[in-house]
Amino acid sequence: MTKSAANSNTAAFIDPLPLARDLIRCPSVTPEDAGALDVLESALTALGFECHRLKFDEPGTASVENLYARLGDSGPNLCFAGHTDVVPVGTGWTVDPFSADVIDDHLYGRGATDMKGAVSCFTAAVARTLQDSGPPNGSISFLITGDEEGPAINGTKKVLDWLAERGEKIDACIVGEPTNPTRLGEMVKIGRRGSLNGQITVHGTQGHAAYPHLADNPINSLLRLLSALTAKPLDDGTETFQPSTLTLTSVDVGNEATNVIPAEARAAFNIRFNDDHSGESLTAWLNEKLSDAANGTDFELDVTISGESFVTPPGPLSDLVSQAVTEVTGETPELSTSGGTSDARFIRSVCPVCEFGMVGLTMHKTDERVAIADLKNLAKIYHLILSRFFTA
């Protein structure tokens, strides 16, 4: 695509607001796409991208739509990764969560912050780049999934496998997750803690509460096991990560009677762990701790590892992002590894990755919204990153 041809297609996308509103109006609650990827594909096709719609599924899982789009066929390839799926709206909204209303200079709607706003801003940044200088000396790509807010089985990971099978390389990646706690420019994520979910089931013997000696109360045993896990902190943190945490998320016996000792008790917990640990080492630690505390108690432990901890050491990519953030916002962003998991945990295995996006105050909340000024400034930041990445 020539520069003149590029300019003729960019005007409609330089302002990120219209595209953000169109995306929000698609009720794409995981795993439903609801037309969101059609909206984005139309915009990227107009900008000259070659688009691939990729649908993946596995037995027992929902089928998920994904989009990989690329402009250019040479390296380096700078990829923007994100998602168009959103969490359920919940209750208590003061506006229609999918009407994309603009009120008091804020765009309201599910996904405004997490992360349809950022997807629109990167699209706007590409449009501005094409208008200013034409196609890049390399490639720009989008890796957009509809499975980030769900189990993350049929999304980014499978798209990366598809790219590997094609021999297609990503050289660097920016993930548009909302990274800023209170104001745009505060924080760039260069890593994430790992996440492990566990469930303990203790088996006892049901009986009458008046005759506890004739029963085996699993609640007492479960409390003993949980005390063993929570007695001491997992660690004191590392050079690049805060301390690991073990958080109890549920204790349940399903008992509707007041005079019955239940036959079974369950507890669930989540561990967010730093680079002192791995999913495998924590699973071994859990089994050892619980076995030592069991004293013959009949229990089961089920573990699911959502992702390992990782960090992209500060370097050219984080420097580029930080400099762009400072130039637009005046802030010097913290390079952080805090927060939950994201699809960066998959991408980090193929290239350096940084995360930078919106302010996260209202993500997943009622009346999710983003300031129009932040939309415009995020697009400016992404534009600076694009313009400098290919001239470095």
N, C-alpha and C positions, 0 to 999 in steps of 0.2 A: 504494500500500500504506500503510495507516494504521500509526501507531506500535504499537498493540496487536497488529496482525497481524504486523508485523515482529518484535516481541518473541517471538511464538509460534514463529518459525522460526529464531531465532538461536542458541539454547542449544547445539545440537549442533556449532556451528562456532566458538565463541569460543576453544576450546583448539585451537591449530593442529596438535597432534600426531596426532590420529586421521586427519585429512585427509592430512597428510604421509605417514603410513604407507600409506594406501590408494593414494596416487599412486605411491609407490616400488614397491609390489607389482605395478604394471603395467610389464612389461619393454619400455619404449618407446624402444629403441635406434633412432636415426634411420635410416630414415624411418618406422619402425613406430610406430603410436600405442598399440596393445596395450590400449586401453580407458582410457587416462589422461584423455583429454578428456571421455569419458563421465562419469568420476568427478567431474571439476571442474564440468562442466555441470550435473550433478545438484545439487551444492552451491549453485551460483550461482542456479539456477532456484528452489531453496527459499528463497533470500534475496531473490527478487523481480526478478532480472535477466532481460532479454530476450536470449536466446542465439542466435547464428548460427554454424552449422558451415560452414566454408568449405574446400573441397578444390580445390587447384590443381595443375596439372602442365604440363609442356612436353615436346615431343618429345625423347627421350633422357634425361629426368630422371624420378625417382621421384615419384609422386603423394603429396602431403602434406596432412594434415588440420590445420586451424587453427580457433581459436575466438575470436569477438568477442562480448563480452557487455556490456550496458549497463543500468544502473539509473538511471532518470530520462530526461527528454527535453528538458531545458533546459541552458543553459550556466551556469557554466563546466563543462567536462568534464575531470576528472582521470583519466588513464588509467594503469593498471598494466600494464606489458609484461613478458613473460617467455616461457618455453618449458617444455614437458613432455617433450621428447625428451632423451635422455642419450647419452653416449659408450659404446662397448662396454666390458664389464666387465674384460676382460683376465684375468690369472691371479693366483693367490696370495692370494685372499681367505680370511679366517678365518671368515667367515659367508656365508650365502647372500646375494648382492648384491641380491636382490629379495624378501627376506623381511621387511625393515623391522624388524629386531631392535632392541630397546632394551637396551643393556648399559652398566652403570656410568654412567647418566645421559646417555648419548649414543644418538642414533638413527643406525643404520648402514644403508647402502644406496646403490646407484648413483642419484644425483640428490638425495641428502639436502642437499648443499651447493649443487649446480649443476643445477637450481634449484627443485626441487619443494618444498623447505623454505620458500623465500621466497614461492612461489605460495600455499602454505597459510597463511603468516603474513598476507599481504595479505587473504586471504579471511576470516581470523579478525578482522582489523582492521575490515573492513566489517561483520561481524556485531556486533562491539562498538559500532560507530558507530550502527548501526540500533537496537540495544538502548538506547543512551544517549539518542539524540535523534531517532530516526526517519529517514526518507529525507533526503538532503542537499538543500540549496538549490542545486541544480545536478545534475550527473551524475557517476557513477563508472563507469568501464569497465575491462574486461580485454581485452588483446590478447595472446593466447597462441598460439604457433606450435609446430609439430612439426619445424621445419627449422632451428633455430638452430645445432645442433652439426654440421650437414651443410653442403651447398653454399649454403644461405640463398637459394635461388632461388624456391621456391614457398611462402615463409613470410611474414614480417612485411612485406616490401616489397609483396607482392601484396595483403595485407590492407589496407595503407594506400591502395593504388590503388582497392580496392573501396570504402573509406570516402569517398574523394574523389569517386568516381562517384555516391555517394548524397548528397553534400553534407554529410557528417557531419564535424564539427570536433572535434579534440582540442586542448585549451588548454594542457595541461601533462602531462608523463609522467614516471613513476618506473619505472626498469628494475631488476628484482630480482636482477641478477647478483651473485655473491659479490665484494665490493669490498674486504673487510678482510683485510690480510695475515696478522695473527696473533691479533687480538682484536676483538670487535664494537665498533664505534664509531670505529675508526682513520681510515677513509677513505671519502669520497664522491667518485665519479667525475663530473666535469663535462665530460669530453671523452675522446677516444681518438686515438691515432696512426693514421695510415693504414697500409695493408698492401698490398704488392706482391710477387707471386711471379714469379720469372723462371727460365727454363731456357735454357742455352746448349748447342748441339750443334755440335761441330767435326768436319768431315769430313776424313779423310786418305786414305792409301793403305796397305792392308794389306801386310805383308811379313815376312820372316824376321828375328828379332832379331839374328842374326849378320851381317846385311847391311843395316844401317839406311840406308845411302846409296841403297838401291834402294826404300825406302818413304818415306812421308810420315807421321811419327808425330803423330797428333792430340793426344796427351797433352801434348807439349811446348807446342803452340800453346794448348791450353786453360789450362795453368798460367800462360802469359803473359797471357792475357785476364783470368783471375781476379786476378792480381797487380795489373793496372791498375785493377780495380774496388775492391780492398781496400787500396790503397796509402795512402789518406788518409781520415780521417773525413768523412762527408757534411756535417756541420755541428757547431756547438758547442751546439746547443739554442736555444730561444727563451724568451720571457718565461713562457709557459705550458706548454712541452713540454720534455722531456729530449732529448738529442741523438738524431738519427736513427741507425739501425743497419742495416748490411748483413751478414747472416749466411749463410754457406755451409751448405747443408743436405744436399748430396749431391754426390759426385764418382764417376762410374761409367763403366767401359768394357765391362763384361760379358765380360771376357776370361778364359777358363778355361785357356788355354795359357800356358806360361812362356816359350816361344820364338817367340811371334808378336806382331808389332806390330799393334794393332787398327786397324780402318778408321774408327772413330768413337769419340768421347769426349763425355761429357755432364756437366754440372754444374747443380745447382739452388741457388737462393738466395732469401732472403726479406728484404725491406726494410720496416722499420717506420719511418714517416716523420712528421715534425712539420709544422707549418704554414708552414715555409719552402719546402715542396715540394707538388706535386700528383702524381697518378699520371701525368699527361701530361708534366709537366716531367722527372720521373725517367726515363720511357721515352726521352725525347729525350737525356737525359744518358747513359743506358746505351748507346744506339746510337752516340753520339759517342765515348765512351770506348773501346768495343770496336772501332769502326772504326779509330781512331787506333792501337790496339795490334795490330791484326790483321796488318799487313804482308802482305796478300794471302791470309791464311788464309780458307778457306771455312767460314763459320760461320752458324748461325741463332740468333736470339733470339726466344723466345716469352715474352710478358708477360701476366699476369693481375692485375688490380687488384681486391682484395677490398673495399676501402673507402678513402675519403679521410679525412684528419684533420679533426677538428672540435672546437670548444669552445663550450659554453654559458657566456657570461660570468657571473661571480658576480652574483646578483640575488635576487629574491623567492623563487624555487623552491629554490635551493641554501641560502638563509638558513633557509627553513622546515624543510628536511630536517636541516640542521646543528643547529638549535635543538632539534628533537625528539630527535636522537641524543644531544646533550649532556644533555638532561633525563633520559633513561632510563639512559645508561651513565656519565655523568660525564666522557666524553671530548670533546675538541674535535677534530672530524675534519679531516683534511687534504683540501683540494679538489684532486684529482689528475686528471691526464690519462694516467697510466701504464697499462701492461697491454696485452692484446691487443684484438682487435676485438669488438664486440658488436652486437646489432641496434639499439642506440642510433644507429648510423651512418645508419640509414634514417629513424628517427623524428625526428632533429634537423632534418630539412628541413620538418617540419610544425609543430613547437612546441618550447618549451624542454624539455630533458630532463636528468635527473640519474639516476645509478645508485647504489643502495645495497642491499646484501643481506648474505649470510652471510660468515663467515670462510672464506677460500679455501684453507687449508692442505692439505685432502685432496681438493679437486675434481679429477676425472679420475684419481684415484689408487686403488690397492687400499685396501679398507676405508674408503671415503668415509663420512664421518660428521659429525654436527653435535651440539653440546651442546643438551640439552633447554632449559637456561637461556637459550641464545641464541635458540632458537625463540620462547620466551615474550617475551623482550625485543625481538626484531625485530617481533613482532606489536604490542607496545606502541608502538614507534616509528612504525610505519605508522598506528596508531590516532590518535596525536597529529597526524600529518601530515594525515590525513583531517579530523579535528575542527577543525583550524585553517585548512585550505585554504578551506573554505566559509564561514568567518566573518571572513576577512581583509578 
